Amino acid sequence: MAADSEPESEVFEITDFTTASEWERFISKIEEVLNDWKLIGISSGKPLEKGVYTTGAWEEKSDEISFADFRFSVTHHYLVQEPGDRDGREEGVEDALPLPMQDLLCMNNDFPPRAHCLVRWYGLREFVVIAPAANNDAVLSESKCNLLLSSVSIALGNTGCQVPLFVQIHQKWRRMYVGECQGPGVRTDFEMVHLRKAPSQYTHLSGLLDVFKSKIGCPLTPLPPVSMAIRLTYVLQDWQQYFWPQQPPDIDALVGGEVGGLEFGKLPFGACEDPISELHLATTWPHLTEGIIVDNDVYSDLDPIQAPQWSVRVRKADNPQCLLGDFLNEFFKLCHRKESTDEILGRSAFEEDGKEVADISHALSKLTEPAPVPIHKLSVTNMVHSAKKKIRKHRGVDESPLNNEVLNTILLNLFSQFKSAPSDSLTYKLALCLCMINFYHGGVKGVAHLWQEFVLEMRYRWENNYLIPGLANGPPDLRCCLLHQKLQMLNCCIERKKARDEGKRGNVSDRSPSGSSGDTGRGADHSGDNLKEADKEVGKSWESWSDSEEEFFECLSDAEDLKGNGQENGKKGGAKEGSRDPVSLKPEGRLHPHGKLTLLHPGEPLYIPITQEPAPMTEDLLEEQSEVLAKLGTSAEGAHLRARMQSACLLSDMESFKAANPGCCLEDFVRWYSPRDYIEEEVVDEKGNVVIKGELSARMKIPSNMWVEAWETAKPVPARRQKRLFDDTREAEKVLHYLAVQKPADLARHLLPCVIHAAVLKVKEEEVLEDISSVKKIIKQIISHSSKVLRFPNPEDKKLEEIIAQIMSVEAIIARARSLKAKFGVEKCENEEEKEDLQRCPCPYATWCILYAHLSNHLFTLTESSDEVTNFVPHFPLIFLSCIELNLSISAMPPLDEELRRSGSAEERRFTAGSVLDFPPPTGREIVLRTTVPSPAPYSKALPQRMYSVLTKEDFRLAGAFSADTTFF
Amino acid sequence: MDEDVLTTLKILIIGESGVGKSSLLLRFTDDTFDPELAATIGVDFKVKTISVDGNKAKLAIWDTAGQERFRTLTPSYYRGAQGVILVYDVTRRDTFVKLDNWLNELETYCTRNDIVKMLVGNKIDKENREVDRNEGLKFARKHSMLFIEASAKTCDGVQCAFEELVEKIIQTPGLWESESQNKGVKLSNREEGHGGGACGGYCSML
């Protein structure tokens, strides 16, 4: 210790430490820690405000020190105070009592609902605890305990620290602490008694008063009055099943084939267990003076009904199992599964196929690992079909994760609900179904199975021209998830194929027999006009961009018969294409006349042609395409190439236009297509008449600009005979392949936004029923949070977890509110049935129900930070009593006898008004006794003395803080 | 140079055919004017890095064709744009009247609602003006847009228009931060994807 006072003499310090005993070193370490935490000096602060222990924030700091090789943890617990309060530590008045001693007497924070036990027992705002670091270590022997206490005492004395210092002794679970607090000329000893069974004289107030007084050993007569605070706590925890907020779903009924349409479209909600674990009623006498009431072994004035302060506290179950949260979590876990569908459903299906069918492709698939890869190379249709057959054959009913009946119901359900709910998409429903399947029907296996069936169904629909229901018409909606876009894309393909096939049927003679659009297997190998290909063929001539014979609806072998009509405009195309009478050509593919416009030369009406629809795109295709376009760079050549790559649509429209308007010229086309590029002017001709003269805009007249170039190339071909701009066969195969290779994890990632969306809607729906303001706020946060997170592809797992956790917390809050409502269900006793239920309620605390009527508003604004509702209205018990009377007039209450509750039936019970008021013995009795007396001598300073006692069924504790004047002792 | 670029912004130029979208862009990127610029087919693309308030921003500018028929094609490129320049021709009232259609189009196809919009009245060098400056101002105010009159030919207002737009985008942090953040994520797994600025069109909730 000398070392501390002379830090400059380093040499001596070293010597000092070598000779110091372990004990001395231990003490100096304690001092060091106190120094580090700046706990030295006079502590001062404002008097404690009412309830600040509950509303304020508590913090703690920890460090570790050791006594020889025995490790202790030192922890400083303190109420966070405004900085201004702490500055006063140094300036405090010298002779004022240390703050902790003042706190002993403060009555503003008795019985805090949630606090460190030392706070509850001694009312301290700040203290340091030294406890064995290892959880199972304990300081047991008396001499060791004393040694520790002496160390504390010396450390406090050496440093002048005024913060109480406690040491934990005995096993940790006993929560035995002894400690000390020192101030200038004063000392408080904190002592404790902990017993399993209370001696009978300590079970009542008068006995405790005797102990307190003898402990003080006050020499004065008469003794200054002792102030008392008493709290009796009643705990209700064994709820009847009736009180459950929600019956758990009947899983057997679902599996048993009675899968209702509703079941699969909706997410479950609510807690599986009671989210309220206990309900506490505390009746408190916050301030009694000795002698006002009597409480001894034969008589007690402590009637809970008469208590001036009541509070109800709800204890929540820590992590109540909630259905929606479970659903979300399980589905989210799917995202991390590595297995492919084939791995899950058994690759053997494919392998055996190789033996049965002597097909080279299957042999290849057998050799190539992993399984999904060859599917891409070979005929997808073949593979999937044989796989389907195989799977059906291979897996018996028992083996199948989903039996056929369930599966059919699901699929039927998926497709059947669309008519009724067009706003709900297939994708959304699929997400919910998979969620459900994942939870109830075989987990990832079930998901894989359903997905496989789904993909087969999609293929079936494609091959047989059945549109997929439940999807908005038109091109993929880029605001939806990619999977949804893919399905929409597939639908576009089906739609076009259907239209084409129907057209073909009605027009057989017109069509070349080789029109092979129905051959699905072929499409995958096509190398059509997509942009990537185009990118490679940069150097090719204009024709190469548009010519790809096999892609034509119908190939025109003799192009000479249908030569272009470009010669009419007198440009160079005319020479190349030769000259023929354009009028002799039969117009084809007309949609309707374009207003009153006529062709410039023949004077025929100008017809708008039937044109090809541009290719629908999903966001990944679009991304690919814009990348290709962007990659061409910003040079003139790049721009030219880019324009050329995008001119397929222009060329197709020109061809359609030419076919519909034989004898037309580029001017005609421009008047329809880009009217602002045809400039009309009024001119006076030689006869003096005003005539309108038109010509192409300057930019259209640029020699060999792309429009002119395309016009010259365009042949008069109606849209239906043109090369398809959109190769539906190829696109459909691409989509189907994409779908087929999605692993359950991919699928879960695709659909998680839908599931979260559905969960939020569900939570919102449930919240509306309960109308809890705090929940409204959280839901708003969830929505804005998740819309931010889900906007981007591949959101981080951590953020997704946060969203799910938020949804779960909302679910738990709502479940708690429901549970409380159910428990206090009398409030809305409007219908007879409910009243009957209430009558049957065998709960001994049925009277609490009435409490609800008055506390309900509070109960439903419970927040996470405060779980206690206190009613300070002094006449509350009066209201309470009148409510009982009110309730009596409604129905006779069952007796409250504990034994009867367990056995007899409701009818046998008789209600008597008296028994309502007979509370059972309290679960906990807490008493705080306080006084200020001089100690040890009559002429010593008057100092705070305090004793807290708590008595429960199997635990009795006395915690005393006794101060003494040390000036002359 | 790419290293000190704060962010890459996607900007769109839309408007009726022949109002001078490509000319504006050409003036901005190459500082030239070509009276005989061919009509755009589909979409065109140019890049320019500019510095606004000391922040370098790389602009990927998508120029679109104004013809009715191309309109089924171009909206696909609206995705993920942070800024849009809506151009009309002050000498042709019909191009001004059609602005409402373009705004509707934007609303339908744009994946974000906080996109910064700028209205540009082009061709102020011409004498036969049909749309008064005040009309343009009024329209821009009504639809909370930036507004400027410009001439690609004389260079008036062009630079200014692009700079204003970029400044506004940078002042709207949610708009571009997420974009660059997204890019950062993409860099880490470069093998899989290419760096295209994608802000997905994912389902927005409720």
Interface residues (C-beta under 8 A of the other chain):
Chain A: D477 L478 R479 C480 C481 L482 H484 T611 E613 P614 M617 E619 L622 E623 S626 E627 L629 A630 L632 T634 A639 R642 A643 R644 M645 Q646 S647 C649 L650 D653 Y673 S674 R676 D677 S697 A698 R699 M700 I702 N705 M706 W707 P753 C754 I756 H757 V760 L761 K764 I783 S786 S787 K788 L790 R791 F792 P793 N794
Chain B: E16 S17 G18 T29 P35 E36 L37 A38 A39 T40 I41 G42 V43 D44 F45 K46 V47 A60 Q67 E68 R69 F70 T72 L73 S76 Y77 R79 R92 T95 Y109 T111 S178 N182 V185 H194 G196 A198 C199 G200 G201 Y202 C203 S204 M205 L206
